[in-house]
Amino acid sequence: MSTGAGVALAGLPIARMLKVPYFYIESVSRFEGPSLTGRLMEWVPFVSRFAQHDGYRSDKWKRVRSLLASYRVVASPTGDLSRPLSIFVSLGTIAPYRFDRLVDSVLACLHPDDTVTWQLGVTERSDLPGAVHGLVPADEMARLMRDADVVVTHAGVGTLLNLLDQGMLPVAVARLREHGEHVDDHQLQVLQRLSSLGLAVSPAASLERAHLIQAADSRVVQSFT
């Protein structure tokens, strides 16, 4: 059983050799149709294929409950825009794409008493308050998420799901190809779907203080029933 874009194909010959069932579950980030790996899997007769969203051919894919359906948001809004926040900003690690647009948006929302930690990847900056890191180990990343009042991030599906698992409602901005921030606009598709489900705070225009407070006043709970 696999959902990995690269690993799934590597498992095919082993399953064939051992004559065991093979199940492929398409990634939760593929909303409108299968990935390249998924399209290749359509040609393998002994693979059972499952999709988490609508829009897949019913003769090739079986529909299963989406991972996203297990999350719901519980909000206790205070509306206090002036209170200080502990903020963690994560831009991911994709190279060579910078994301200065998000950094500048966060800077415009900060108050003097806020505490900020930055994980910038390749977006090197020398004008930032707080603690600045390029890369952060996974265990340290998890701790920084847990300790923050709010996490502001790019719309990488792995980062967003990690935050939801941590009980955090993410404030997310998609990397866009037109700004040279990614190779394509797939993050926009991910963010639009999560926003429609209420699982991400996504600024329609510019990032504002109210977006940070909204996320800080919310918690995500998970249920698989």
Steps between C-alpha positions, in 0.01 A plus 500: 500500500649832398421865435851618417571655163839331469477207739177364352656407166798337670266263684333364185754232404518376859122462522498323164780264596343410835148484349353716775224763468614854421297806603580851380334797674542825308637794698255723686654794312373373161150646489415506130662182375791262548868586513743367240557199726126452526456515124771235459325285760187505283684275253594235757217244516578348841501836686190611693479880475328733746434877479416733789309752287242515222604554138666162439378246242273257681613207283860546614470642854299417811399790725611491864446743785744788483755550773380861517159384621653398833573859607272765647571843644393619845517878542489719813536849350622780725529772236794648692722628218739675737616203706857376437545177305760230474534444124679228307556565130592202280582537130596139435823385340438502125797639306573727325166675553490795740183619672569861597136593435386301803784629718412861419131432571582366847728796576215738421275327759742483792459688825801601713420244772466202263752214513595363158696196382576467130581187297599648165649226284681684219329835569799649680429834671695728734215737596287273719419518872513188714672167440588423138577153361556360153419137577350352816512128599162325499475459877592865556249605234225311685595669828498847343154434358367381836648795690368767263166680528478505122693353206529685168616285211506429130230266367708183477261215569747319728545809720126570514410143598776501761350814654150355501636189671658728761160659563599829336285693252760624247518845348614413149602682184554310175825526309420625148679437175445857376714629788774240444410326829442149360505299180117506476187607691407168663521661846215730404281198427588343835431822689168566326373155602616526861358853529162383369497237777599757762833324560724796418489877536574631152518878447297602195734796441759612752583330828352688797529484877145366519607188308765425761255548786238281331746212475634554851145480639428168322595140557473199271368169629515169317260207488510190279147383583 
